[in-house]
Amino acid sequence: ITSKWFYHAIEKILREKKVITDDKEIFELLQHFIQKREENLTRESIKRETQKFAQLSRDGHEFESLLYRLYEKMGYVVQKIGKSGDQGGDLIINKNGERTLIQAKCYKDWSTGNGAIQQAVTAMKYYDCKKAMVVTTSFFTPQAIALAKANNTELIGKKGLQELLLKYLDESWV
């Protein structure tokens, strides 16, 4: 199929249906659809470009927003609570009436330790949630893993987070 054939086939259909009446209209219509298609292709290529956790802002807001998008896409109702004096919680996710507190830790060069687990457990009680979770861009220390297990706190490290982002947002992160 050539572009010329395609153009004439579309033109014929649009003229028969009285969608267009002159050549200028068909040109503008095709130009519009081509532009939209190019925009979609550009968006798709940007979306698939590998992104870096290290380039997220130091204050944690961009990481919290990323997690907000992720859990929303996973079907949760998401509430952002992270700010100064947030009692150790950043997000509350709710699905089927079960509230879970998320403590987000966007670290570039160090591990996630006991402090993050302690903050999550405290905030879980403060915000009346049933579960607590810590999500990090790094890995957890053995002590943090033991403390989380003792407090029934779910841990999602860098590898697990990367898998979720790829699965639900179709985004690659390193």
N, C-alpha and C positions, 0 to 999 in steps of 0.2 A: 504494500500500500504506500503510495507516494503522498507527500504533503499536499500536492496540487489536487489529487483525487479526493483526499480527505476534506480539503477546503470546499470543493465543489459539492460533495455529498452533504456536508453540513449546511452549506448555503441553500441547497435545494430544499432540504427538510424545513429549514427556518422560513424560507419564502412561502412554501406550501402552507405552513401553519400560521402565516402572517405575523411572525414574530419580528421579522425585519422587512424593510421595504426598499432599502438601497444598499449599495456596496459599502458605504461608510459605516453603516450600522453593523454589518457582518464583521468588518475589520475591527471595530471597537469591541464587539462581543468576544471575538477570538483573542484579541489582545488582553482583555480582562481575564479570560480563563488561563491563558498562558502565564500571565503575571501571577495569578493565584497558585498555579502549579509550581512555578519557580520558587515562590515564597515557602510553600510546603516542603519542597525538596531541601531548601536552605535550612529550614527549621529542623528537619529530620537529621541533616548532617551535623548540625550544631549539637543537637540532643545526644547524638551518639559519640561525640568527641569526648575523650577521656578527661574527666575533671579531677582536680586535686583537692583533697581535704585541707592540705597545707595552705591553700589560697583563701580559705574561708576566714572571715574576720576573727580577730582575737577575742572579741567580747562574747562570742558564742551565739549571737543572734542569727547569723546566716545558717549555722548548723542546726539550730532549733527550727528555723523555717524549713530547712531541708527535711528534717524529721516530721514536721507538720504535714508537708506535702506527701511524704511517704505513707504515714499512717492514715491519712485521709484517703489516699488511693487504695489502701488495704481495707477500707470499709469502716474505719473508726470515726467517731465524732471526736474532734480534737480541740482541746482548749489550751491556749498558750498562757502559761503563768510565770514563765521565767523573767525575772527582773531583780533588781537589788532588793534584798529582803524577802526573797521568794520561799524561804524556809527549806531550800535544798531541792526544789522541784522546778522543772522547766515546762513540761507538758502533762496534761491529763488526757488519756485516751479512753474512750468509752465505747463498748460494743456489747450488745445484748444485756445492758444494764450493769456490766462489770467495769468499774473504774480502775484504771491502772495509772500509777504515777511514773513518769519518765524523768530520770536525771540524765541530761546530755553532757558528755565530756568530749570536747574536740581538742585532743592533744596532738601535737606534732612530733615531739621528740621524747616523750616519756610515757611510762605505763600508768594505768588507772589503778589506784590503790584503795585501801579501806575507807578513806574519807568520802569517796563517791557513794559507796554502799551505805555508810552511816547517814549521809545526807538524804539518800533515797528512802531509807526506812523511816527516818524522822518525818520527812515530807509526806510519805504515804499516810501516816497516822494524822498528821496535821490537816491534810486535804480529804480525809475520810475515804481513802481508796482501799480496795481489797488486795491489790498487788502493787509491787514496786519493780522497776526495771531500770537498769543503767545501760545506756547505749554510748559506745565510745568509738573514736577513730583510731584507737591504739589497741593494746592488749591489756588483760587484767593480771595483776600480781597473784601469786598463789594464795597469799593472805586474803586478798579481796575475794577470790573465788570461794575460799572456805567461809568467810563471813557472809557472803551472799547466800550460800547453801544453807547456813544456819538460820538465816532470816527469810528464806523462801523468796529471794530476789532474783529475777531473771537477768542474765547478763548477755549483751550482744556486743561482741568485739568487732574489730575492723573487718575481718573476713565475712562474718555473718551479715554485717551491715552492707558490705559490697554486694553480696548475693541478693539481699532484699531490694536494694536500689536498682539492680539490674532487672530483677524479676518484675517489680511493680511499676517502676518509673522508666524502665528501659534506659538507664543512665549508668555509665561506667565511671567508677571513682577509684582513685589510688591515693 
